[in-house]
Amino acid sequence: MAQIHKQFSSEQVKVLLQAYEAGHLSRDEIERTLGIRKTRFFALVEQYRTQDSFSIQCQDRRGMSRNHRFKMGSSPLYVNCGKTSGWM
């Protein structure tokens, strides 16, 4: 899966999806622009249509955004896209 959050902002992707919804851009044009395939495109469209605050921020498998902090005892644990980046 392409890591579009590193190349585009959420606002940029939102503008592309708004243009798609309005019929100004085709699915193929957006896929080529973002460097994604059909499955990822329709996942973004679904997310755009159903979420109040659309974001392409990297999330781990539990749906938590990047660099979300957990408290484990007295040491926080940082999670970066589902991978533990270490104890701080």
Phi and psi restraints in degrees (value plus and minus 20) as a CYANA .aco file:
   2 ALA   PHI     -89.1   -49.1
   2 ALA   PSI     122.9   162.9
   3 GLN   PHI    -114.4   -74.4
   3 GLN   PSI      56.5    96.5
   4 ILE   PHI     -89.8   -49.8
   4 ILE   PSI     -40.5    -0.5
   5 HIS   PHI     -87.0   -47.0
   5 HIS   PSI     -36.3     3.7
   6 LYS   PHI    -107.9   -67.9
   6 LYS   PSI     -38.0     2.0
   7 GLN   PHI    -130.3   -90.3
   7 GLN   PSI     -45.3    -5.3
   8 PHE   PHI    -153.6  -113.6
   8 PHE   PSI     129.8   169.8
   9 SER   PHI    -103.9   -63.9
   9 SER   PSI     143.9   183.9
  10 SER   PHI     -80.0   -40.0
  10 SER   PSI     -57.8   -17.8
  11 GLU   PHI     -83.4   -43.4
  11 GLU   PSI     -60.7   -20.7
  12 GLN   PHI     -83.9   -43.9
  12 GLN   PSI     -63.4   -23.4
  13 VAL   PHI     -87.3   -47.3
  13 VAL   PSI     -58.7   -18.7
  14 LYS   PHI     -81.1   -41.1
  14 LYS   PSI     -60.7   -20.7
  15 VAL   PHI     -83.3   -43.3
  15 VAL   PSI     -62.1   -22.1
  16 LEU   PHI     -82.7   -42.7
  16 LEU   PSI     -63.1   -23.1
  17 LEU   PHI     -89.0   -49.0
  17 LEU   PSI     -54.3   -14.3
  18 GLN   PHI     -83.9   -43.9
  18 GLN   PSI     -60.3   -20.3
  19 ALA   PHI     -85.9   -45.9
  19 ALA   PSI     -56.4   -16.4
  20 TYR   PHI     -84.6   -44.6
  20 TYR   PSI     -66.7   -26.7
  21 GLU   PHI     -81.0   -41.0
  21 GLU   PSI     -54.9   -14.9
  22 ALA   PHI    -102.1   -62.1
  22 ALA   PSI     -27.9    12.1
  23 GLY   PHI      66.7   106.7
  23 GLY   PSI      -7.0    33.0
  24 HIS   PHI    -106.3   -66.3
  24 HIS   PSI     -45.5    -5.5
  25 LEU   PHI    -146.9  -106.9
  25 LEU   PSI     127.3   167.3
  26 SER   PHI    -110.0   -70.0
  26 SER   PSI     143.8   183.8
  27 ARG   PHI     -79.4   -39.4
  27 ARG   PSI     -63.6   -23.6
  28 ASP   PHI     -80.9   -40.9
  28 ASP   PSI     -61.5   -21.5
  29 GLU   PHI     -83.3   -43.3
  29 GLU   PSI     -61.9   -21.9
  30 ILE   PHI     -89.7   -49.7
  30 ILE   PSI     -60.5   -20.5
  31 GLU   PHI     -79.0   -39.0
  31 GLU   PSI     -64.5   -24.5
  32 ARG   PHI     -86.0   -46.0
  32 ARG   PSI     -61.2   -21.2
  33 THR   PHI     -82.7   -42.7
  33 THR   PSI     -65.8   -25.8
  34 LEU   PHI    -105.2   -65.2
  34 LEU   PSI     -34.4     5.6
  35 GLY   PHI      52.0    92.0
  35 GLY   PSI      19.1    59.1
  36 ILE   PHI    -142.7  -102.7
  36 ILE   PSI     152.9   192.9
  37 ARG   PHI    -130.8   -90.8
  37 ARG   PSI     159.3   199.3
  38 LYS   PHI     -79.1   -39.1
  38 LYS   PSI     -63.5   -23.5
  39 THR   PHI     -81.2   -41.2
  39 THR   PSI     -66.1   -26.1
  40 ARG   PHI     -86.0   -46.0
  40 ARG   PSI     -58.2   -18.2
  41 PHE   PHI     -79.0   -39.0
  41 PHE   PSI     -70.3   -30.3
  42 PHE   PHI     -89.6   -49.6
  42 PHE   PSI     -47.4    -7.4
  43 ALA   PHI     -85.4   -45.4
  43 ALA   PSI     -61.2   -21.2
  44 LEU   PHI     -86.2   -46.2
  44 LEU   PSI     -60.7   -20.7
  45 VAL   PHI     -82.2   -42.2
  45 VAL   PSI     -64.5   -24.5
  46 GLU   PHI     -81.7   -41.7
  46 GLU   PSI     -64.3   -24.3
  47 GLN   PHI     -82.5   -42.5
  47 GLN   PSI     -62.7   -22.7
  48 TYR   PHI     -82.4   -42.4
  48 TYR   PSI     -61.3   -21.3
  49 ARG   PHI     -94.4   -54.4
  49 ARG   PSI     -50.3   -10.3
  50 THR   PHI    -121.3   -81.3
  50 THR   PSI     -40.5    -0.5
  51 GLN   PHI    -118.5   -78.5
  51 GLN   PSI     119.2   159.2
  52 ASP   PHI     -87.8   -47.8
  52 ASP   PSI     -62.4   -22.4
  53 SER   PHI    -135.2   -95.2
  53 SER   PSI      74.8   114.8
  54 PHE   PHI     -90.8   -50.8
  54 PHE   PSI     115.6   155.6
  55 SER   PHI    -170.3  -130.3
  55 SER   PSI     121.9   161.9
  56 ILE   PHI    -123.4   -83.4
  56 ILE   PSI      -5.3    34.7
  57 GLN   PHI     -73.3   -33.3
  57 GLN   PSI     118.3   158.3
  58 CYS   PHI     -80.1   -40.1
  58 CYS   PSI     114.5   154.5
  59 GLN   PHI    -149.1  -109.1
  59 GLN   PSI     129.9   169.9
  60 ASP   PHI    -103.1   -63.1
  60 ASP   PSI    -198.1  -158.1
  61 ARG   PHI     -85.4   -45.4
  61 ARG   PSI     -40.5    -0.5
  62 ARG   PHI    -107.8   -67.8
  62 ARG   PSI     -20.2    19.8
  63 GLY   PHI      65.8   105.8
  63 GLY   PSI      -6.7    33.3
  64 MET   PHI    -111.9   -71.9
  64 MET   PSI     118.0   158.0
  65 SER   PHI     -92.5   -52.5
  65 SER   PSI     141.2   181.2
  66 ARG   PHI     -73.3   -33.3
  66 ARG   PSI     123.9   163.9
  67 ASN   PHI      41.7    81.7
  67 ASN   PSI       7.8    47.8
  68 HIS   PHI     -93.5   -53.5
  68 HIS   PSI     115.6   155.6
  69 ARG   PHI    -119.1   -79.1
  69 ARG   PSI     117.7   157.7
  70 PHE   PHI    -133.0   -93.0
  70 PHE   PSI     131.3   171.3
  71 LYS   PHI    -123.5   -83.5
  71 LYS   PSI      99.8   139.8
  72 MET   PHI    -145.1  -105.1
  72 MET   PSI      81.6   121.6
  73 GLY   PHI      48.0    88.0
  73 GLY   PSI    -146.5  -106.5
  74 SER   PHI    -122.8   -82.8
  74 SER   PSI     -25.9    14.1
  75 SER   PHI    -127.5   -87.5
  75 SER   PSI     103.8   143.8
  76 PRO   PHI     -93.7   -53.7
  76 PRO   PSI     127.8   167.8
  77 LEU   PHI    -132.2   -92.2
  77 LEU   PSI     105.8   145.8
  78 TYR   PHI    -115.9   -75.9
  78 TYR   PSI     112.9   152.9
  79 VAL   PHI    -133.7   -93.7
  79 VAL   PSI     108.4   148.4
  80 ASN   PHI    -141.5  -101.5
  80 ASN   PSI      81.0   121.0
  81 CYS   PHI      34.8    74.8
  81 CYS   PSI      22.7    62.7
  82 GLY   PHI      66.0   106.0
  82 GLY   PSI     -21.0    19.0
  83 LYS   PHI    -135.8   -95.8
  83 LYS   PSI     121.1   161.1
  84 THR   PHI     -96.3   -56.3
  84 THR   PSI     105.5   145.5
  85 SER   PHI    -115.0   -75.0
  85 SER   PSI     -23.6    16.4
  86 GLY   PHI     107.2   147.2
  86 GLY   PSI     147.7   187.7
  87 TRP   PHI    -108.4   -68.4
  87 TRP   PSI     119.1   159.1
